[in-house]
Amino acid sequence: MIHFVGAGPGAEDLITVRGKRLIEEADVIIYAGSLVNPELLRRAKENCKIYNSACMTLEEVIQAMEQAEEKELTTVRLHTGDPSIYGAVREQMDILEKRNIAYDSCPGVSSLCGAASVLNLEYTLPEVSQSVIITRAEGRTAVPERESIRAFAAHEATMVLFLSAGLLKAVEKQLIEGGYAPDTPAAVVYKATWPEEKFFLCTVGTLFETAQKYQITKTALIIVGEVLSCRNYERSRLYHPEFTTEYRKGKEKQ
């Protein structure tokens, strides 16, 4: 069996209970290089074989999995954050299916959540933004034109950009051209939940300048939107005294 496991955003204790157990039981671990906290590997069994996939091709990863299967060993494929977001897992799963190798997935805490915890941020504030756009800037990996930053910016919703810290000059231009005002609040969150985490509050119009000033070029999330200002939002109706739910009768307005 191959277990795809989300390692969480960085902090060793932000892996799930299930993920921790799978690491402890694994005979083989293939982990995502510098993106995964190496402290998690200390939980592995003494005789566990460990591969760093940063030094491997897809074909070499699959080969390591196949070799483990032939020996009836259990493999953990350890991805950063949650494997379902920019985890390059689908291509691995498709090959495993073709070769009749069983696998399953263990979700992890995404850096999307880790960054929110660093900022004490709620991404969805009533009357401010009720949607979160998760996207990335176009680099060596193409992005469909219909999903360009410029196109998404027209919604002016909360936006979280992965894999884009080194492309902020273009990102800043596209955000403004798409619809965000230059003074829209923004944040650069570096290595959220790691011991060396840092965050910098700025605006859409100063994203590139901020990243340059603090020499942030990778391993950072970019967050854009009015939710960062925490102003002019409405209180939740769910907890309003006049709101009736399945569990509580609302009081009449006085």
Backbone as CSV, one residue per row, in Angstrom:
resi,resn,N_x,N_y,N_z,CA_x,CA_y,CA_z,C_x,C_y,C_z
1,MET,0.843,-1.202,0.000,0.000,0.000,0.000,0.871,1.242,0.000
2,ILE,0.470,2.215,-0.794,1.120,3.526,-0.808,0.187,4.512,-0.108
3,HIS,0.687,5.226,0.888,-0.106,6.241,1.577,0.433,7.620,1.193
4,PHE,-0.387,8.420,0.535,-0.036,9.820,0.283,-0.428,10.607,1.532
5,VAL,0.550,11.252,2.156,0.318,11.896,3.453,0.686,13.377,3.381
6,GLY,-0.209,14.217,3.871,0.078,15.645,3.987,0.883,15.912,5.245
7,ALA,2.056,16.510,5.083,2.953,16.746,6.220,2.580,17.988,7.012
8,GLY,1.630,18.790,6.496,1.292,20.036,7.163,2.153,21.188,6.674
9,PRO,1.921,22.394,7.190,2.583,23.600,6.672,4.024,23.783,7.117
10,GLY,4.456,23.049,8.142,5.838,23.231,8.598,6.064,22.763,10.014
11,ALA,5.291,23.295,10.948,5.472,22.916,12.351,5.287,21.408,12.520
12,GLU,6.194,20.808,13.262,6.186,19.351,13.423,4.879,18.839,14.000
13,ASP,4.263,19.600,14.895,3.046,19.126,15.557,1.767,19.499,14.812
14,LEU,1.899,19.973,13.590,0.709,20.270,12.790,0.421,19.192,11.754
15,ILE,1.054,18.043,11.883,0.657,16.896,11.082,-0.555,16.263,11.762
16,THR,-1.397,15.584,10.997,-2.571,14.951,11.603,-2.152,13.733,12.421
17,VAL,-3.030,13.308,13.300,-2.777,12.118,14.104,-2.595,10.905,13.183
18,ARG,-3.426,10.818,12.157,-3.316,9.696,11.212,-1.992,9.752,10.456
19,GLY,-1.619,10.957,10.013,-0.366,11.106,9.289,0.831,10.698,10.134
20,LYS,0.818,11.086,11.393,1.893,10.715,12.327,1.981,9.200,12.468
21,ARG,0.822,8.556,12.614,0.812,7.098,12.759,1.356,6.411,11.512
22,LEU,0.979,6.897,10.351,1.447,6.287,9.099,2.956,6.423,8.943
23,ILE,3.502,7.568,9.339,4.961,7.761,9.289,5.647,6.760,10.216
24,GLU,5.099,6.586,11.401,5.703,5.687,12.387,5.654,4.228,11.949
25,GLU,4.657,3.896,11.119,4.493,2.508,10.681,5.185,2.210,9.360
26,ALA,5.621,3.235,8.637,6.131,3.058,7.278,7.448,2.286,7.231
27,ASP,7.585,1.474,6.176,8.853,0.805,5.890,9.700,1.654,4.943
28,VAL,9.014,2.452,4.124,9.665,3.333,3.153,8.983,4.699,3.217
29,ILE,9.757,5.767,3.239,9.213,7.126,3.171,9.888,7.862,2.022
30,ILE,9.068,8.443,1.159,9.565,9.295,0.078,9.036,10.687,0.365
31,TYR,9.908,11.600,0.775,9.440,12.906,1.232,9.871,14.028,0.295
32,ALA,9.126,15.122,0.336,9.316,16.227,-0.610,10.391,17.200,-0.148
33,GLY,11.620,16.754,-0.182,12.793,17.609,0.012,12.708,18.629,1.123
34,SER,13.186,19.844,0.851,13.272,20.888,1.870,11.911,21.444,2.269
35,LEU,10.849,21.054,1.567,9.519,21.567,1.877,8.910,20.899,3.105
36,VAL,9.358,19.695,3.412,8.842,18.953,4.557,9.802,19.122,5.729
37,ASN,9.251,19.397,6.894,10.078,19.550,8.087,10.809,18.234,8.380
38,PRO,12.143,18.224,8.352,12.890,16.976,8.575,12.673,16.379,9.960
39,GLU,12.178,17.182,10.900,11.890,16.645,12.238,10.857,15.526,12.176
40,LEU,9.975,15.580,11.171,8.960,14.532,11.039,9.587,13.182,10.733
41,LEU,10.736,13.185,10.065,11.393,11.937,9.694,11.969,11.220,10.916
42,ARG,12.149,11.952,11.995,12.665,11.336,13.228,11.647,10.379,13.837
43,ARG,10.398,10.478,13.384,9.362,9.575,13.873,9.413,8.214,13.165
44,ALA,10.188,8.116,12.097,10.250,6.872,11.325,10.949,5.767,12.103
45,LYS,10.639,4.526,11.751,11.291,3.370,12.358,12.790,3.388,12.041
46,GLU,13.556,2.743,12.883,15.017,2.750,12.722,15.457,2.176,11.382
47,ASN,14.738,1.155,10.896,15.127,0.507,9.642,14.340,1.015,8.429
48,CYS,13.638,2.132,8.595,12.852,2.703,7.489,13.796,3.265,6.419
49,LYS,13.514,2.955,5.159,14.315,3.482,4.050,13.717,4.821,3.630
50,ILE,14.535,5.865,3.581,14.034,7.215,3.316,14.644,7.768,2.032
51,TYR,13.773,8.280,1.159,14.185,8.902,-0.097,13.799,10.379,-0.078
52,ASN,14.642,11.218,-0.641,14.343,12.636,-0.822,13.920,12.848,-2.268
53,SER,12.641,13.103,-2.506,12.135,13.190,-3.879,12.593,14.444,-4.615
54,ALA,13.189,15.409,-3.887,13.724,16.597,-4.563,14.835,16.214,-5.533
55,CYS,15.468,15.080,-5.277,16.582,14.608,-6.110,16.126,13.541,-7.100
56,MET,14.812,13.326,-7.224,14.298,12.216,-8.031,13.343,12.700,-9.110
57,THR,13.240,11.927,-10.178,12.222,12.161,-11.201,10.965,11.389,-10.813
58,LEU,9.862,11.656,-11.514,8.625,10.914,-11.286,8.870,9.415,-11.481
59,GLU,9.615,9.085,-12.518,9.879,7.677,-12.811,10.656,7.007,-11.684
60,GLU,11.596,7.741,-11.092,12.383,7.179,-9.990,11.541,7.018,-8.732
61,VAL,10.616,7.955,-8.504,9.693,7.835,-7.363,8.839,6.584,-7.514
62,ILE,8.270,6.394,-8.707,7.428,5.226,-8.958,8.233,3.942,-8.817
63,GLN,9.453,3.959,-9.300,10.311,2.779,-9.192,10.533,2.403,-7.723
64,ALA,10.780,3.402,-6.874,10.971,3.147,-5.442,9.703,2.565,-4.832
65,MET,8.549,3.062,-5.247,7.277,2.523,-4.762,7.096,1.075,-5.196
66,GLU,7.392,0.804,-6.460,7.237,-0.559,-6.980,8.153,-1.549,-6.252
67,GLN,9.373,-1.128,-6.029,10.315,-1.998,-5.325,9.819,-2.319,-3.919
68,ALA,9.232,-1.324,-3.256,8.674,-1.551,-1.920,7.491,-2.509,-1.985
69,GLU,6.648,-2.355,-3.012,5.486,-3.234,-3.170,5.905,-4.676,-3.405
70,GLU,6.950,-4.871,-4.202,7.440,-6.219,-4.484,7.887,-6.921,-3.204
71,LYS,8.361,-6.127,-2.241,8.824,-6.693,-0.965,7.722,-6.664,0.099
72,GLU,6.509,-6.289,-0.336,5.345,-6.207,0.558,5.594,-5.245,1.716
73,LEU,6.187,-4.107,1.392,6.457,-3.066,2.370,5.410,-1.955,2.256
74,THR,5.273,-1.182,3.319,4.342,-0.040,3.335,5.119,1.237,3.055
75,THR,4.613,2.024,2.111,5.285,3.259,1.697,4.452,4.475,2.057
76,VAL,5.100,5.485,2.590,4.468,6.798,2.792,5.099,7.776,1.813
77,ARG,4.256,8.376,0.997,4.694,9.466,0.102,4.335,10.758,0.810
78,LEU,5.329,11.414,1.394,5.099,12.550,2.286,5.219,13.870,1.526
79,HIS,4.089,14.531,1.378,4.026,15.805,0.665,3.856,16.962,1.644
80,THR,4.278,18.139,1.236,4.120,19.319,2.075,2.658,19.759,2.118
81,GLY,2.257,20.390,3.218,0.901,20.933,3.336,-0.144,19.854,3.168
82,ASP,-1.104,20.109,2.283,-2.085,19.116,1.887,-1.778,18.700,0.453
83,PRO,-1.659,17.401,0.180,-1.244,16.962,-1.149,-2.172,17.384,-2.279
84,SER,-3.418,17.730,-1.958,-4.375,18.053,-3.019,-4.153,19.435,-3.628
85,ILE,-3.298,20.260,-3.011,-3.042,21.609,-3.535,-1.597,21.678,-4.027
86,TYR,-1.444,21.752,-5.335,-0.121,21.819,-5.974,0.806,20.710,-5.488
87,GLY,0.253,19.522,-5.315,1.042,18.416,-4.790,1.608,17.486,-5.852
88,ALA,1.213,17.670,-7.123,1.648,16.776,-8.209,1.383,15.310,-7.856
89,VAL,0.219,15.046,-7.242,-0.101,13.680,-6.841,-0.895,12.913,-7.902
90,ARG,-1.681,13.624,-8.699,-2.537,12.930,-9.666,-1.718,12.080,-10.624
91,GLU,-0.584,12.615,-11.088,0.242,11.874,-12.044,0.812,10.601,-11.409
92,GLN,1.096,10.654,-10.107,1.578,9.460,-9.410,0.448,8.437,-9.268
93,MET,-0.723,8.914,-8.891,-1.865,8.023,-8.684,-2.280,7.326,-9.976
94,ASP,-2.251,8.057,-11.081,-2.638,7.465,-12.372,-1.715,6.307,-12.743
95,ILE,-0.416,6.484,-12.513,0.534,5.406,-12.819,0.307,4.214,-11.903
96,LEU,0.080,4.488,-10.611,-0.168,3.401,-9.664,-1.418,2.607,-10.047
97,GLU,-2.449,3.309,-10.497,-3.677,2.621,-10.916,-3.415,1.712,-12.107
98,LYS,-2.644,2.212,-13.072,-2.326,1.407,-14.259,-1.534,0.159,-13.891
99,ARG,-0.775,0.255,-12.805,0.066,-0.879,-12.399,-0.558,-1.687,-11.267
100,ASN,-1.844,-1.387,-10.990,-2.602,-2.128,-9.974,-1.941,-2.111,-8.598
101,ILE,-1.409,-0.945,-8.243,-0.824,-0.755,-6.918,-1.796,0.067,-6.078
102,ALA,-2.168,-0.458,-4.923,-3.163,0.212,-4.082,-2.561,1.429,-3.391
103,TYR,-3.391,2.456,-3.235,-2.953,3.674,-2.553,-4.151,4.333,-1.880
104,ASP,-3.861,5.218,-0.929,-4.899,6.058,-0.348,-4.290,7.405,0.026
105,SER,-5.123,8.323,0.522,-4.675,9.679,0.835,-5.003,10.046,2.272
106,CYS,-4.068,10.717,2.912,-4.267,11.263,4.257,-4.117,12.772,4.152
107,PRO,-5.190,13.538,4.336,-5.098,14.990,4.168,-4.181,15.639,5.190
108,GLY,-3.712,16.817,4.847,-2.842,17.563,5.752,-3.313,18.994,5.913
109,VAL,-2.728,19.693,6.861,-3.028,21.113,7.071,-2.278,21.911,5.998
110,SER,-3.009,22.604,5.159,-2.375,23.369,4.082,-1.676,24.610,4.624
111,SER,-0.654,25.062,3.912,-0.009,26.333,4.270,-0.994,27.489,4.143
112,LEU,-2.060,27.286,3.371,-3.163,28.251,3.304,-3.713,28.501,4.708
113,CYS,-3.889,27.435,5.471,-4.376,27.546,6.845,-3.273,28.025,7.775
114,GLY,-2.050,27.563,7.523,-0.927,28.001,8.339,-0.718,29.495,8.274
115,ALA,-0.829,30.070,7.068,-0.655,31.513,6.900,-1.759,32.278,7.619
116,ALA,-2.992,31.763,7.559,-4.110,32.416,8.256,-3.866,32.422,9.759
117,SER,-3.289,31.334,10.282,-3.031,31.277,11.719,-1.949,32.268,12.131
118,VAL,-0.964,32.463,11.280,0.105,33.429,11.569,-0.462,34.844,11.649
119,LEU,-1.421,35.144,10.771,-2.002,36.488,10.689,-3.257,36.642,11.549
120,ASN,-3.686,35.555,12.215,-4.981,35.563,12.914,-6.076,36.067,11.986
121,LEU,-6.121,35.461,10.812,-6.946,35.948,9.713,-8.131,35.022,9.451
122,GLU,-9.289,35.626,9.183,-10.423,34.880,8.638,-10.555,35.263,7.169
123,TYR,-10.480,34.289,6.289,-10.509,34.562,4.852,-11.885,34.997,4.350
124,THR,-12.929,34.654,5.092,-14.294,34.879,4.610,-15.088,35.711,5.608
125,LEU,-15.028,37.025,5.469,-15.761,37.927,6.351,-17.067,38.368,5.678
126,PRO,-18.195,38.275,6.400,-19.471,38.705,5.824,-19.417,40.149,5.318
127,GLU,-19.962,40.344,4.120,-20.030,41.648,3.459,-18.661,42.176,3.000
128,VAL,-17.607,41.371,3.164,-16.284,41.753,2.656,-15.868,40.787,1.558
129,SER,-15.776,39.513,1.894,-15.482,38.474,0.911,-15.979,37.140,1.434
130,GLN,-16.702,36.428,0.593,-17.196,35.101,0.945,-16.580,34.019,0.054
131,SER,-15.517,34.392,-0.655,-14.855,33.450,-1.553,-13.345,33.581,-1.405
132,VAL,-12.660,32.454,-1.584,-11.197,32.447,-1.556,-10.705,31.863,-2.878
133,ILE,-9.942,32.643,-3.594,-9.347,32.181,-4.847,-7.940,31.685,-4.553
134,ILE,-7.696,30.411,-4.828,-6.371,29.826,-4.663,-5.763,29.674,-6.051
135,THR,-4.649,30.332,-6.277,-4.065,30.286,-7.606,-2.554,30.466,-7.514
136,ARG,-1.923,30.614,-8.672,-0.481,30.809,-8.744,-0.161,31.662,-9.955
137,ALA,0.986,32.306,-9.919,1.450,33.066,-11.076,2.004,32.102,-12.120
138,GLU,1.949,32.528,-13.354,2.502,31.703,-14.424,4.020,31.838,-14.451
139,GLY,4.684,30.722,-14.335,6.143,30.683,-14.451,6.487,29.654,-15.490
140,ARG,7.308,28.673,-15.123,7.621,27.598,-16.058,6.424,26.669,-16.255
141,THR,5.514,26.659,-15.267,4.253,25.930,-15.408,3.191,26.901,-15.901
142,ALA,2.589,26.584,-17.031,1.592,27.472,-17.639,0.311,27.509,-16.810
143,VAL,-0.407,28.622,-16.919,-1.716,28.791,-16.287,-2.711,29.116,-17.398
144,PRO,-3.869,28.438,-17.460,-4.854,28.755,-18.501,-5.234,30.232,-18.465
145,GLU,-5.397,30.846,-19.609,-5.699,32.280,-19.680,-6.958,32.625,-18.897
146,ARG,-7.946,31.732,-18.928,-9.193,32.000,-18.194,-8.964,32.030,-16.679
147,GLU,-7.809,31.504,-16.230,-7.484,31.490,-14.812,-6.309,32.411,-14.500
148,SER,-6.075,33.371,-15.339,-4.966,34.294,-15.095,-5.258,35.138,-13.855
149,ILE,-4.208,35.635,-13.238,-4.367,36.513,-12.077,-5.212,37.723,-12.458
150,ARG,-4.988,38.245,-13.635,-5.747,39.405,-14.106,-7.242,39.094,-14.165
151,ALA,-7.592,37.897,-14.668,-9.002,37.509,-14.767,-9.626,37.321,-13.386
152,PHE,-8.919,36.666,-12.484,-9.444,36.443,-11.140,-9.555,37.742,-10.344
153,ALA,-8.656,38.677,-10.604,-8.645,39.931,-9.848,-9.933,40.725,-10.022
154,ALA,-10.621,40.492,-11.109,-11.871,41.210,-11.369,-12.914,40.958,-10.284
155,HIS,-12.813,39.844,-9.594,-13.781,39.518,-8.532,-13.490,40.278,-7.240
156,GLU,-12.267,40.735,-7.058,-11.843,41.432,-5.836,-12.138,40.623,-4.571
157,ALA,-12.172,39.309,-4.707,-12.352,38.420,-3.552,-10.999,38.218,-2.866
158,THR,-11.008,37.488,-1.759,-9.754,37.115,-1.121,-8.973,36.207,-2.073
159,MET,-7.693,36.495,-2.263,-6.868,35.688,-3.150,-5.617,35.230,-2.412
160,VAL,-5.295,33.946,-2.569,-4.080,33.386,-1.988,-3.250,32.805,-3.123
161,LEU,-2.039,33.301,-3.261,-1.165,32.863,-4.345,-0.047,31.980,-3.810
162,PHE,0.020,30.773,-4.332,1.106,29.850,-4.057,2.197,30.040,-5.112
163,LEU,3.404,29.622,-4.815,4.468,29.473,-5.818,4.695,30.733,-6.641
164,SER,4.541,31.891,-6.017,4.578,33.143,-6.780,5.495,34.203,-6.195
165,ALA,6.183,33.897,-5.108,6.980,34.913,-4.414,8.106,35.478,-5.280
166,GLY,8.594,34.696,-6.218,9.670,35.176,-7.081,9.193,35.880,-8.331
167,LEU,7.887,36.079,-8.448,7.309,36.664,-9.662,6.438,37.872,-9.335
168,LEU,6.749,38.558,-8.248,5.833,39.563,-7.727,5.744,40.837,-8.560
169,LYS,6.748,41.135,-9.330,6.655,42.327,-10.190,5.509,42.154,-11.183
170,ALA,5.450,40.988,-11.814,4.366,40.700,-12.761,3.040,40.517,-12.036
171,VAL,3.077,39.868,-10.886,1.858,39.633,-10.099,1.205,40.956,-9.712
172,GLU,2.000,41.873,-9.199,1.493,43.171,-8.773,0.806,43.896,-9.943
173,LYS,1.432,43.882,-11.093,0.886,44.544,-12.284,-0.451,43.918,-12.691
174,GLN,-0.507,42.581,-12.673,-1.723,41.890,-13.094,-2.868,42.074,-12.103
175,LEU,-2.549,42.098,-10.827,-3.588,42.323,-9.819,-4.253,43.682,-10.009
176,ILE,-3.446,44.695,-10.253,-3.973,46.059,-10.424,-4.728,46.181,-11.744
177,GLU,-4.168,45.633,-12.805,-4.851,45.683,-14.106,-6.185,44.941,-14.060
178,GLY,-6.256,43.892,-13.230,-7.474,43.093,-13.160,-8.585,43.717,-12.350
179,GLY,-8.254,44.583,-11.395,-9.327,45.212,-10.644,-9.026,45.610,-9.214
180,TYR,-7.984,45.054,-8.595,-7.657,45.467,-7.235,-7.057,46.875,-7.246
181,ALA,-7.503,47.720,-6.330,-6.889,49.037,-6.180,-5.479,48.871,-5.617
182,PRO,-4.546,49.749,-5.990,-3.170,49.628,-5.482,-3.074,49.624,-3.964
183,ASP,-4.037,50.274,-3.277,-3.973,50.319,-1.811,-4.726,49.165,-1.143
184,THR,-5.152,48.164,-1.919,-5.786,46.979,-1.334,-4.794,46.274,-0.408
185,PRO,-5.214,45.908,0.807,-4.290,45.238,1.729,-3.741,43.932,1.150
186,ALA,-2.494,43.646,1.472,-1.844,42.411,1.025,-0.863,41.963,2.103
187,ALA,-0.401,40.734,1.983,0.578,40.206,2.939,1.483,39.207,2.247
188,VAL,2.721,39.192,2.679,3.689,38.181,2.258,4.006,37.352,3.497
189,VAL,3.680,36.059,3.449,3.889,35.189,4.617,4.942,34.141,4.262
190,TYR,6.080,34.230,4.913,7.219,33.359,4.623,7.273,32.199,5.617
191,LYS,7.282,30.972,5.093,7.423,29.748,5.887,6.502,29.750,7.115
192,ALA,5.229,29.888,6.862,4.238,29.910,7.940,4.360,28.675,8.817
193,THR,4.362,28.878,10.107,4.415,27.893,11.202,5.795,27.258,11.406
194,TRP,6.773,27.552,10.552,8.140,27.101,10.799,8.750,28.000,11.875
195,PRO,9.811,27.570,12.535,10.459,28.433,13.530,10.916,29.769,12.942
196,GLU,11.280,29.768,11.661,11.783,30.991,11.024,10.705,31.784,10.295
197,GLU,9.436,31.546,10.598,8.355,32.240,9.909,8.482,33.760,10.042
198,LYS,8.039,34.451,8.982,7.978,35.909,8.980,6.750,36.314,8.183
199,PHE,6.184,37.453,8.520,5.116,37.976,7.666,5.256,39.485,7.553
200,PHE,4.852,40.001,6.409,4.981,41.426,6.125,3.669,41.922,5.528
201,LEU,3.035,42.855,6.211,1.811,43.458,5.715,2.163,44.604,4.787
202,CYS,1.456,44.698,3.688,1.740,45.744,2.711,0.460,46.017,1.928
203,THR,0.591,46.481,0.707,-0.548,46.680,-0.181,-0.241,46.011,-1.515
204,VAL,-1.269,45.888,-2.343,-1.056,45.305,-3.673,0.021,46.087,-4.429
205,GLY,-0.009,47.416,-4.282,0.936,48.259,-5.007,2.354,48.233,-4.478
206,THR,2.570,47.578,-3.315,3.924,47.512,-2.755,4.385,46.068,-2.529
207,LEU,3.743,45.116,-3.167,4.112,43.709,-2.995,5.554,43.446,-3.426
208,PHE,5.888,43.884,-4.627,7.234,43.639,-5.159,8.285,44.344,-4.305
209,GLU,8.005,45.582,-3.949,8.929,46.366,-3.117,9.156,45.687,-1.762
210,THR,8.076,45.178,-1.168,8.172,44.525,0.144,9.003,43.251,0.067
211,ALA,8.729,42.430,-0.943,9.478,41.183,-1.094,10.959,41.456,-1.344
212,GLN,11.247,42.484,-2.137,12.649,42.850,-2.399,13.341,43.321,-1.117
213,LYS,12.643,44.163,-0.364,13.218,44.729,0.855,13.637,43.640,1.831
214,TYR,12.796,42.599,1.960,13.062,41.545,2.942,13.634,40.277,2.295
215,GLN,13.975,40.386,1.014,14.642,39.302,0.278,13.839,37.996,0.305
216,ILE,12.547,38.121,0.052,11.675,36.957,-0.013,11.492,36.587,-1.481
217,THR,11.975,35.422,-1.860,11.886,34.991,-3.254,11.228,33.625,-3.412
218,LYS,11.023,32.907,-2.322,10.402,31.581,-2.404,9.843,31.192,-1.038
219,THR,9.149,30.072,-1.006,8.570,29.510,0.224,7.718,30.530,0.967
220,ALA,6.894,31.251,0.219,6.013,32.255,0.833,4.662,32.245,0.135
221,LEU,3.629,32.548,0.886,2.301,32.743,0.319,2.025,34.233,0.212
222,ILE,1.310,34.608,-0.838,0.882,35.991,-1.037,-0.625,36.047,-0.828
223,ILE,-1.062,36.887,0.078,-2.494,37.015,0.379,-2.943,38.423,0.019
224,VAL,-4.069,38.506,-0.664,-4.586,39.791,-1.132,-6.064,39.897,-0.782
225,GLY,-6.479,41.054,-0.293,-7.908,41.262,-0.087,-8.228,42.124,1.116
226,GLU,-9.426,42.662,1.113,-9.861,43.558,2.187,-10.018,42.851,3.524
227,VAL,-10.084,41.502,3.516,-10.197,40.788,4.798,-8.977,41.046,5.676
228,LEU,-7.874,41.432,5.075,-6.661,41.707,5.847,-6.792,42.962,6.703
229,SER,-7.708,43.844,6.339,-7.883,45.075,7.113,-8.808,44.879,8.301
230,CYS,-9.630,43.798,8.254,-10.575,43.477,9.346,-11.501,44.648,9.666
231,ARG,-11.866,45.422,8.658,-12.766,46.562,8.878,-14.061,46.371,8.102
232,ASN,-15.134,46.969,8.595,-16.401,47.075,7.873,-17.019,45.721,7.510
233,TYR,-16.854,44.733,8.368,-17.530,43.462,8.128,-18.741,43.380,9.041
234,GLU,-19.704,42.532,8.662,-20.892,42.339,9.481,-20.698,41.135,10.392
235,ARG,-21.295,41.181,11.564,-21.193,40.051,12.474,-21.915,38.851,11.879
236,SER,-21.526,37.671,12.287,-22.129,36.445,11.784,-23.599,36.369,12.184
237,ARG,-24.458,36.037,11.212,-25.868,35.863,11.528,-26.087,34.627,12.398
238,LEU,-25.224,33.639,12.253,-25.392,32.379,12.972,-25.449,32.571,14.475
239,TYR,-24.682,33.530,14.978,-24.618,33.744,16.431,-25.380,34.989,16.870
240,HIS,-26.170,35.539,15.963,-26.974,36.716,16.310,-28.159,36.278,17.167
241,PRO,-28.490,37.026,18.226,-29.585,36.610,19.117,-30.938,36.501,18.426
242,GLU,-31.122,37.202,17.294,-32.404,37.152,16.592,-32.460,36.035,15.550
243,PHE,-31.382,35.291,15.399,-31.281,34.284,14.345,-31.686,32.917,14.878
244,THR,-32.659,32.284,14.225,-33.127,30.967,14.633,-32.378,29.882,13.881
245,THR,-31.935,28.861,14.610,-31.263,27.725,13.991,-31.954,26.442,14.433
246,GLU,-31.444,25.316,13.986,-31.979,24.022,14.378,-31.827,23.791,15.882
247,TYR,-30.864,24.485,16.487,-30.540,24.246,17.886,-30.967,25.368,18.833
248,ARG,-31.369,26.505,18.285,-31.638,27.655,19.142,-32.727,28.525,18.537
249,LYS,-33.670,28.956,19.360,-34.742,29.835,18.910,-34.299,31.290,19.040
250,GLY,-34.375,32.041,17.941,-34.003,33.445,17.983,-34.994,34.282,18.774
251,LYS,-34.485,35.331,19.388,-35.344,36.242,20.139,-35.898,37.301,19.206
252,GLU,-37.105,37.741,19.498,-37.703,38.802,18.676,-36.936,40.110,18.891
253,LYS,-36.844,40.874,17.804,-36.138,42.159,17.873,-36.901,43.094,18.795
254,GLN,-36.177,43.706,19.713,-36.809,44.623,20.671,-37.063,45.986,20.014
